[in-house]
Amino acid sequence: MMKTSVMLLFAGAALFSLGFWMGRERAASAFDEGRVFEIRTYTANEGKLDVLHARFRKHTLRLFEKHGMQNICY
């Protein structure tokens, strides 16, 4: 149980780092334009991560864009 938690923690940190690295150039130009950035954290219940991903793909991303939010990385 402990090994799984540690592995998930490291996997999450690696994905966050990768996302940061991929989005940093876009973010750097956005800072020059005076934009505001928001970091959000979403937590899924056990066994519901696929449902959360589907909701983002099908609804949430479009809703954010409709209201002027540019999605940089997930």
Backbone as JSON Lines, residues from 0, in Angstrom:
{"i":0,"aa":"M","n":[0.83,-1.19,0.0],"ca":[0.0,0.0,0.0],"c":[0.88,1.26,0.0]}
{"i":1,"aa":"M","n":[1.9,1.26,0.83],"ca":[2.78,2.42,0.92],"c":[3.56,2.61,-0.39]}
{"i":2,"aa":"K","n":[4.0,1.5,-1.0],"ca":[4.74,1.6,-2.26],"c":[3.88,2.25,-3.34]}
{"i":3,"aa":"T","n":[2.6,1.87,-3.38],"ca":[1.69,2.43,-4.38],"c":[1.53,3.93,-4.19]}
{"i":4,"aa":"S","n":[1.37,4.36,-2.94],"ca":[1.21,5.79,-2.65],"c":[2.45,6.58,-3.06]}
{"i":5,"aa":"V","n":[3.61,6.03,-2.76],"ca":[4.86,6.72,-3.11],"c":[5.02,6.77,-4.62]}
{"i":6,"aa":"M","n":[4.7,5.66,-5.29],"ca":[4.81,5.63,-6.75],"c":[3.85,6.64,-7.38]}
{"i":7,"aa":"L","n":[2.63,6.74,-6.87],"ca":[1.68,7.71,-7.39],"c":[2.16,9.14,-7.16]}
{"i":8,"aa":"L","n":[2.76,9.38,-6.01],"ca":[3.29,10.71,-5.71],"c":[4.39,11.08,-6.7]}
{"i":9,"aa":"F","n":[5.31,10.16,-6.95],"ca":[6.39,10.43,-7.9],"c":[5.85,10.58,-9.32]}
{"i":10,"aa":"A","n":[4.88,9.75,-9.7],"ca":[4.29,9.86,-11.03],"c":[3.61,11.22,-11.21]}
{"i":11,"aa":"G","n":[2.88,11.66,-10.19],"ca":[2.23,12.96,-10.24],"c":[3.24,14.09,-10.37]}
{"i":12,"aa":"A","n":[4.32,14.0,-9.61],"ca":[5.36,15.03,-9.67],"c":[6.02,15.05,-11.05]}
{"i":13,"aa":"A","n":[6.24,13.86,-11.62],"ca":[6.85,13.79,-12.95],"c":[5.92,14.39,-14.0]}
{"i":14,"aa":"L","n":[4.64,14.07,-13.93],"ca":[3.69,14.63,-14.89],"c":[3.57,16.14,-14.75]}
{"i":15,"aa":"F","n":[3.56,16.63,-13.52],"ca":[3.51,18.08,-13.29],"c":[4.73,18.75,-13.91]}
{"i":16,"aa":"S","n":[5.91,18.16,-13.68],"ca":[7.14,18.72,-14.22],"c":[7.12,18.73,-15.74]}
{"i":17,"aa":"L","n":[6.66,17.64,-16.32],"ca":[6.57,17.56,-17.77],"c":[5.62,18.62,-18.32]}
{"i":18,"aa":"G","n":[4.46,18.76,-17.68],"ca":[3.5,19.76,-18.12],"c":[4.06,21.17,-17.99]}
{"i":19,"aa":"F","n":[4.77,21.41,-16.9],"ca":[5.39,22.73,-16.71],"c":[6.41,22.99,-17.8]}
{"i":20,"aa":"W","n":[7.24,21.99,-18.08],"ca":[8.27,22.14,-19.1],"c":[7.65,22.4,-20.47]}
{"i":21,"aa":"M","n":[6.58,21.67,-20.8],"ca":[5.94,21.83,-22.1],"c":[5.25,23.19,-22.24]}
{"i":22,"aa":"G","n":[4.73,23.71,-21.16],"ca":[3.97,24.95,-21.24],"c":[4.76,26.2,-20.92]}
{"i":23,"aa":"R","n":[6.02,26.06,-20.57],"ca":[6.76,27.23,-20.08],"c":[6.98,28.3,-21.14]}
{"i":24,"aa":"E","n":[7.2,27.9,-22.39],"ca":[7.41,28.91,-23.43],"c":[6.13,29.7,-23.69]}
{"i":25,"aa":"R","n":[5.01,29.0,-23.76],"ca":[3.73,29.68,-23.93],"c":[3.46,30.57,-22.73]}
{"i":26,"aa":"A","n":[3.79,30.09,-21.56],"ca":[3.55,30.86,-20.36],"c":[4.44,32.1,-20.31]}
{"i":27,"aa":"A","n":[5.7,31.97,-20.75],"ca":[6.62,33.11,-20.73],"c":[6.1,34.24,-21.6]}
{"i":28,"aa":"S","n":[5.59,33.92,-22.79],"ca":[5.07,34.97,-23.65],"c":[3.8,35.56,-23.06]}
{"i":29,"aa":"A","n":[3.02,34.74,-22.36],"ca":[1.79,35.24,-21.75],"c":[2.11,36.19,-20.61]}
{"i":30,"aa":"F","n":[3.18,35.92,-19.85],"ca":[3.56,36.83,-18.76],"c":[3.91,38.2,-19.33]}
{"i":31,"aa":"D","n":[4.56,38.21,-20.48],"ca":[4.9,39.48,-21.13],"c":[3.64,40.26,-21.49]}
{"i":32,"aa":"E","n":[2.54,39.55,-21.74],"ca":[1.29,40.2,-22.1],"c":[0.45,40.6,-20.89]}
{"i":33,"aa":"G","n":[0.96,40.36,-19.68],"ca":[0.26,40.76,-18.46],"c":[-0.89,39.85,-18.07]}
{"i":34,"aa":"R","n":[-0.85,38.6,-18.45],"ca":[-1.92,37.66,-18.11],"c":[-1.83,37.22,-16.66]}
{"i":35,"aa":"V","n":[-2.92,36.68,-16.19],"ca":[-2.99,36.09,-14.85],"c":[-3.13,34.58,-15.01]}
{"i":36,"aa":"F","n":[-2.4,33.82,-14.22],"ca":[-2.47,32.37,-14.29],"c":[-3.11,31.81,-13.03]}
{"i":37,"aa":"E","n":[-3.8,30.71,-13.2],"ca":[-4.46,30.05,-12.08],"c":[-4.08,28.57,-12.11]}
{"i":38,"aa":"I","n":[-3.65,28.08,-10.97],"ca":[-3.35,26.66,-10.86],"c":[-4.5,26.01,-10.12]}
{"i":39,"aa":"R","n":[-5.08,25.0,-10.73],"ca":[-6.21,24.28,-10.13],"c":[-5.78,22.85,-9.83]}
{"i":40,"aa":"T","n":[-6.33,22.3,-8.76],"ca":[-6.1,20.91,-8.39],"c":[-7.43,20.21,-8.32]}
{"i":41,"aa":"Y","n":[-7.55,19.12,-9.04],"ca":[-8.77,18.33,-9.03],"c":[-8.44,16.96,-8.44]}
{"i":42,"aa":"T","n":[-9.29,16.51,-7.54],"ca":[-9.12,15.21,-6.9],"c":[-10.29,14.32,-7.28]}
{"i":43,"aa":"A","n":[-9.99,13.15,-7.79],"ca":[-11.04,12.21,-8.19],"c":[-11.21,11.15,-7.1]}
{"i":44,"aa":"N","n":[-12.43,10.73,-6.89],"ca":[-12.68,9.63,-5.98],"c":[-12.1,8.35,-6.54]}
{"i":45,"aa":"E","n":[-11.88,7.38,-5.68],"ca":[-11.33,6.09,-6.08],"c":[-12.1,5.51,-7.28]}
{"i":46,"aa":"G","n":[-11.38,5.2,-8.34],"ca":[-11.99,4.59,-9.51],"c":[-12.71,5.54,-10.45]}
{"i":47,"aa":"K","n":[-12.64,6.85,-10.2],"ca":[-13.38,7.82,-11.0],"c":[-12.48,8.74,-11.84]}
{"i":48,"aa":"L","n":[-11.21,8.43,-11.94],"ca":[-10.3,9.3,-12.68],"c":[-10.66,9.34,-14.17]}
{"i":49,"aa":"D","n":[-11.03,8.2,-14.73],"ca":[-11.43,8.18,-16.14],"c":[-12.66,9.05,-16.39]}
{"i":50,"aa":"V","n":[-13.58,9.08,-15.45],"ca":[-14.78,9.91,-15.57],"c":[-14.39,11.39,-15.55]}
{"i":51,"aa":"L","n":[-13.45,11.74,-14.68],"ca":[-12.98,13.13,-14.61],"c":[-12.31,13.54,-15.91]}
{"i":52,"aa":"H","n":[-11.46,12.68,-16.45],"ca":[-10.79,12.99,-17.73],"c":[-11.82,13.16,-18.85]}
{"i":53,"aa":"A","n":[-12.81,12.3,-18.89],"ca":[-13.85,12.39,-19.93],"c":[-14.63,13.7,-19.8]}
{"i":54,"aa":"R","n":[-14.94,14.1,-18.57],"ca":[-15.68,15.35,-18.37],"c":[-14.87,16.54,-18.88]}
{"i":55,"aa":"F","n":[-13.57,16.54,-18.62],"ca":[-12.73,17.62,-19.12],"c":[-12.69,17.63,-20.64]}
{"i":56,"aa":"R","n":[-12.48,16.44,-21.24],"ca":[-12.42,16.36,-22.71],"c":[-13.7,16.83,-23.37]}
{"i":57,"aa":"K","n":[-14.84,16.44,-22.8],"ca":[-16.12,16.67,-23.46],"c":[-16.78,18.01,-23.09]}
{"i":58,"aa":"H","n":[-16.5,18.54,-21.91],"ca":[-17.24,19.72,-21.46],"c":[-16.38,20.86,-20.92]}
{"i":59,"aa":"T","n":[-15.55,20.54,-19.95],"ca":[-14.88,21.58,-19.17],"c":[-13.95,22.45,-20.0]}
{"i":60,"aa":"L","n":[-13.13,21.84,-20.86],"ca":[-12.18,22.62,-21.66],"c":[-12.9,23.64,-22.53]}
{"i":61,"aa":"R","n":[-13.99,23.21,-23.16],"ca":[-14.76,24.14,-24.01],"c":[-15.38,25.25,-23.18]}
{"i":62,"aa":"L","n":[-15.84,24.92,-21.99],"ca":[-16.45,25.92,-21.1],"c":[-15.41,26.96,-20.7]}
{"i":63,"aa":"F","n":[-14.21,26.5,-20.35],"ca":[-13.13,27.44,-19.99],"c":[-12.84,28.37,-21.17]}
{"i":64,"aa":"E","n":[-12.71,27.81,-22.37],"ca":[-12.39,28.62,-23.54],"c":[-13.52,29.61,-23.86]}
{"i":65,"aa":"K","n":[-14.76,29.17,-23.66],"ca":[-15.91,30.05,-23.9],"c":[-15.82,31.31,-23.04]}
{"i":66,"aa":"H","n":[-15.27,31.18,-21.84],"ca":[-15.17,32.3,-20.91],"c":[-13.8,32.97,-20.94]}
{"i":67,"aa":"G","n":[-13.05,32.72,-22.03],"ca":[-11.8,33.44,-22.24],"c":[-10.58,32.85,-21.55]}
{"i":68,"aa":"M","n":[-10.7,31.65,-21.01],"ca":[-9.55,31.02,-20.37],"c":[-8.8,30.19,-21.4]}
{"i":69,"aa":"Q","n":[-7.5,30.38,-21.48],"ca":[-6.69,29.6,-22.4],"c":[-6.1,28.42,-21.61]}
{"i":70,"aa":"N","n":[-6.36,27.22,-22.07],"ca":[-5.84,26.02,-21.42],"c":[-4.41,25.81,-21.88]}
{"i":71,"aa":"I","n":[-3.48,25.78,-20.96],"ca":[-2.06,25.64,-21.32],"c":[-1.6,24.2,-21.21]}
{"i":72,"aa":"C","n":[-1.83,23.55,-20.08],"ca":[-1.4,22.16,-19.95],"c":[-2.15,21.5,-18.8]}
{"i":73,"aa":"Y","n":[-2.26,20.2,-18.93],"ca":[-2.9,19.38,-17.9],"c":[-2.05,18.17,-17.66]}
